[in-house]
Amino acid sequence: MRSFVRWHAERHTTARVVQYELDALGPEHRAEIVELRRESEAVIRRILHEGVAAGEFEVPDVPGTTVAVLSLCIDVSRWFNTQGRRTADEVGALYADLVLRMAGAQK
């Protein structure tokens, strides 16, 4: 999550296009981005399922939590400012901690 968020912060303009402007892409590029997004969602869903199975996470709604996690992380590209109060690394660390809390990580 830390790397995913950091990528969206460091490349916020590209990320905004990728995440919010799909209709502006040609069919080939749109299909490529849609597939990458499906893969990202599948990775998060799998991590949550595996964490629940291992007793490391307590997630009553994996599909819903997957959407919430992705929304939280992706939205960084909408508001992040390189001149802001936090660096991309700091936002990545904060969001990684928030995602663990969302997943009910067992300490």
C-alpha positions as a Markdown table, in Angstrom:
| # | Residue | x | y | z |
|---|---|---|---|---|
| 1 | Met | 0.0 | 0.0 | 0.0 |
| 2 | Arg | 2.8 | 2.3 | 0.8 |
| 3 | Ser | 4.3 | 2.0 | -2.7 |
| 4 | Phe | 0.9 | 2.2 | -4.3 |
| 5 | Val | 0.1 | 5.4 | -2.6 |
| 6 | Arg | 3.5 | 6.8 | -3.1 |
| 7 | Trp | 3.2 | 6.1 | -6.9 |
| 8 | His | -0.1 | 8.0 | -7.0 |
| 9 | Ala | 1.4 | 10.9 | -5.1 |
| 10 | Glu | 4.7 | 11.2 | -7.0 |
| 11 | Arg | 2.9 | 10.8 | -10.4 |
| 12 | His | -0.3 | 12.6 | -9.4 |
| 13 | Thr | -1.0 | 14.0 | -12.9 |
| 14 | Thr | -0.5 | 10.7 | -14.7 |
| 15 | Ala | -2.5 | 8.9 | -12.0 |
| 16 | Arg | -5.4 | 11.3 | -12.3 |
| 17 | Val | -5.6 | 10.6 | -16.0 |
| 18 | Val | -5.3 | 6.9 | -15.4 |
| 19 | Gln | -7.9 | 6.8 | -12.6 |
| 20 | Tyr | -10.3 | 9.5 | -13.6 |
| 21 | Glu | -10.1 | 10.1 | -17.3 |
| 22 | Leu | -10.6 | 6.7 | -18.9 |
| 23 | Asp | -13.1 | 8.0 | -21.4 |
| 24 | Ala | -10.3 | 10.3 | -22.8 |
| 25 | Leu | -8.2 | 7.3 | -23.8 |
| 26 | Gly | -8.4 | 5.5 | -27.1 |
| 27 | Pro | -9.9 | 2.0 | -27.0 |
| 28 | Glu | -6.5 | 0.2 | -26.9 |
| 29 | His | -5.1 | 2.3 | -24.1 |
| 30 | Arg | -8.4 | 2.2 | -22.2 |
| 31 | Ala | -8.5 | -1.6 | -22.4 |
| 32 | Glu | -4.9 | -1.8 | -21.1 |
| 33 | Ile | -5.7 | 0.5 | -18.1 |
| 34 | Val | -8.9 | -1.3 | -17.3 |
| 35 | Glu | -7.1 | -4.6 | -17.2 |
| 36 | Leu | -4.4 | -3.2 | -14.9 |
| 37 | Arg | -7.1 | -1.9 | -12.6 |
| 38 | Arg | -8.7 | -5.3 | -12.5 |
| 39 | Glu | -5.4 | -6.9 | -11.6 |
| 40 | Ser | -4.7 | -4.3 | -8.9 |
| 41 | Glu | -8.2 | -5.0 | -7.4 |
| 42 | Ala | -7.6 | -8.8 | -7.5 |
| 43 | Val | -4.2 | -8.4 | -5.7 |
| 44 | Ile | -5.8 | -6.4 | -2.9 |
| 45 | Arg | -8.8 | -8.8 | -2.6 |
| 46 | Arg | -6.4 | -11.7 | -2.5 |
| 47 | Ile | -4.2 | -10.1 | 0.2 |
| 48 | Leu | -7.3 | -9.4 | 2.3 |
| 49 | His | -8.7 | -13.0 | 1.8 |
| 50 | Glu | -5.3 | -14.5 | 2.7 |
| 51 | Gly | -5.0 | -12.3 | 5.8 |
| 52 | Val | -8.4 | -13.3 | 7.0 |
| 53 | Ala | -7.6 | -17.0 | 6.4 |
| 54 | Ala | -4.3 | -16.7 | 8.3 |
| 55 | Gly | -6.1 | -14.9 | 11.2 |
| 56 | Glu | -4.1 | -11.7 | 10.6 |
| 57 | Phe | -7.0 | -9.6 | 9.4 |
| 58 | Glu | -10.6 | -9.3 | 10.5 |
| 59 | Val | -12.6 | -8.2 | 7.4 |
| 60 | Pro | -16.3 | -9.1 | 7.4 |
| 61 | Asp | -16.7 | -7.7 | 3.8 |
| 62 | Val | -13.7 | -8.3 | 1.6 |
| 63 | Pro | -15.2 | -7.0 | -1.6 |
| 64 | Gly | -16.4 | -3.8 | 0.1 |
| 65 | Thr | -13.1 | -3.3 | 1.9 |
| 66 | Thr | -11.2 | -3.8 | -1.3 |
| 67 | Val | -13.1 | -1.0 | -3.0 |
| 68 | Ala | -12.6 | 1.2 | 0.1 |
| 69 | Val | -8.9 | 0.6 | 0.2 |
| 70 | Leu | -8.5 | 1.3 | -3.5 |
| 71 | Ser | -10.6 | 4.4 | -3.3 |
| 72 | Leu | -8.5 | 5.7 | -0.4 |
| 73 | Cys | -5.2 | 5.1 | -2.1 |
| 74 | Ile | -6.2 | 6.2 | -5.6 |
| 75 | Asp | -7.7 | 9.5 | -4.4 |
| 76 | Val | -4.3 | 10.7 | -3.3 |
| 77 | Ser | -3.7 | 11.6 | -7.0 |
| 78 | Arg | -6.6 | 14.0 | -6.8 |
| 79 | Trp | -5.4 | 16.1 | -3.9 |
| 80 | Phe | -1.6 | 15.5 | -3.5 |
| 81 | Asn | 0.6 | 18.6 | -3.8 |
| 82 | Thr | 4.4 | 18.4 | -3.9 |
| 83 | Gln | 4.5 | 21.7 | -1.9 |
| 84 | Gly | 2.1 | 20.3 | 0.7 |
| 85 | Arg | 2.6 | 19.5 | 4.3 |
| 86 | Arg | 3.5 | 15.8 | 3.7 |
| 87 | Thr | 5.9 | 14.1 | 1.3 |
| 88 | Ala | 4.8 | 11.2 | -0.8 |
| 89 | Asp | 6.7 | 8.8 | 1.5 |
| 90 | Glu | 4.8 | 10.3 | 4.6 |
| 91 | Val | 1.5 | 9.9 | 2.9 |
| 92 | Gly | 2.4 | 6.4 | 1.9 |
| 93 | Ala | 3.3 | 5.4 | 5.4 |
| 94 | Leu | 0.1 | 7.0 | 6.8 |
| 95 | Tyr | -2.1 | 5.3 | 4.3 |
| 96 | Ala | -0.4 | 1.9 | 4.8 |
| 97 | Asp | -1.2 | 2.2 | 8.6 |
| 98 | Leu | -4.8 | 3.3 | 7.8 |
| 99 | Val | -5.3 | 0.3 | 5.5 |
| 100 | Leu | -4.0 | -2.1 | 8.2 |
| 101 | Arg | -6.6 | -0.6 | 10.5 |
| 102 | Met | -9.3 | -0.9 | 7.9 |
| 103 | Ala | -8.4 | -4.6 | 7.6 |
| 104 | Gly | -8.6 | -5.1 | 11.3 |
| 105 | Ala | -5.0 | -6.1 | 11.5 |
| 106 | Gln | -4.4 | -8.3 | 14.5 |
| 107 | Lys | -1.3 | -7.1 | 16.3 |
